[in-house]
Amino acid sequence: MFWSLLLGWVWLQLLEVPDPNAVPHYGSGVVLFGLSAVVELLGEPFWVLAQAQMFVKLKVIAESLSVILKSVLTAFLVLWSPHWGLYIFSLAQLFYTAVLVLCYVIYFTKLLGSSESTKQQTLPVSRMTDMLPSITRSREDMAVAATVLESLLKLALLVGLTITIFGFAYSQLALDIYGGVMLSSGSGPVLLRSYCLYVLLLAINGVTECFTFAAMSKEEVDRYNFTMLALSSSFLVLSYLLTQWCGSVGFILANCFNMGIRITQSLCFIHRYYRKSPHRPLVGLCLSPALLGAFALSGGITGISEVLLCCEQGWPARLAHIAVGALCLGMTIGTAFLTETRLIHFVRTQLGVSRLADKTL
């Protein structure tokens, strides 16, 4: 709450505020986005618990349902009350966080109200924590924890890279379809592309930081939190400087820098943690040359396609651009299935476990 109020005040009082006639409801939008951040933070313990227990299906359903409902609400408000301006996006973001938190609360409330045998099968103290050497330091547990961490890192990297590569080439088209020339001709595409990069870093940080907090001792967590507090000050300064230098894109870049620092700290901890063992879970951040080539080729082809086909040549050219992206995406996914067989096995295994747990509830 404190940081939401402080950063909201900085955003409204110290940074440049657009003309109310050009961008109405700007102040209210900032307030609602701050409130959505507070709501999302309230659901963070449930997210961490789901991450620790490897409730993959729960996370997929919660995230998918939230995004779908947010998109439906945004589209409805744009068609019904386009004059609301930023109210539409801020209300949709608040609705997204509320639905996301509600999904986790309902699931765990239902789980806690179930029988003891069901709880033990579905929530065995802490499936992820039990695998961490900070709880039980057997070699077998270290091996399992390293395998899980490696798979989750690779999964996060693949999803994040897919969003980043294809997001760069299709940001302008998405904004053009959504809001017309007003959104696609200005700084909107650059903002969306920057956010795609932020999503990649956010995905990797979610996995690394979850492991780090689970494996750290209480003293290490306290030191880590103190470091994060110190970095918050540098983040505020960097946000101000970058925003003055390159506008609203600077704020996203500052967030990328902050996320990069957090990832680096977590990676250093994981490296030290497994330094004396034969396990190297950080290889999950290394993709096969064939898959890297598929991503690079897809990025190049879709980038050229965007230049040639998007977005002033009518719908036939737009549909052709979409078809190019679909083919490249299919090629990339197919390459991932052929080269990342261990990851595919891990995902299928976890989905099978989640399906078995659902049947017992």
Secondary structure, 3 states (H helix, E strand, C coil): CHHHHHHHHHHHHHCCCCCCCCCCCHHHHHHHHHHHHHHHHHCHHHHHHHHHCCCHHHHHHHHHHHHHHHHHHHHHHHHHCHHHCHHHHHHHHHHHHHHHHHHHHHHHHHHHCCCHHHHHHHCCCCHHHHHCCCCCCCHHHHHHHHHHHHHHHHHHHHHHHHHHHHHHHHHHHHHHHHHCHHHHCCCHHHHHHHHHHHHHHHHHHHHHHHHHHHHCCHHHHHHHHHHHHHHHHHHHHHHHHHHHHHCHHHHHHHHHHHHHHHHHHHHHHHHHHCCCCCCCHHHHHCCCHHHHHHHHHHHHHHHHHHHHHCCCCCHHHHHHHHHHHHHHHHHHHHHHHHHCHHHHHHHHHHHHHHHHHHHHC
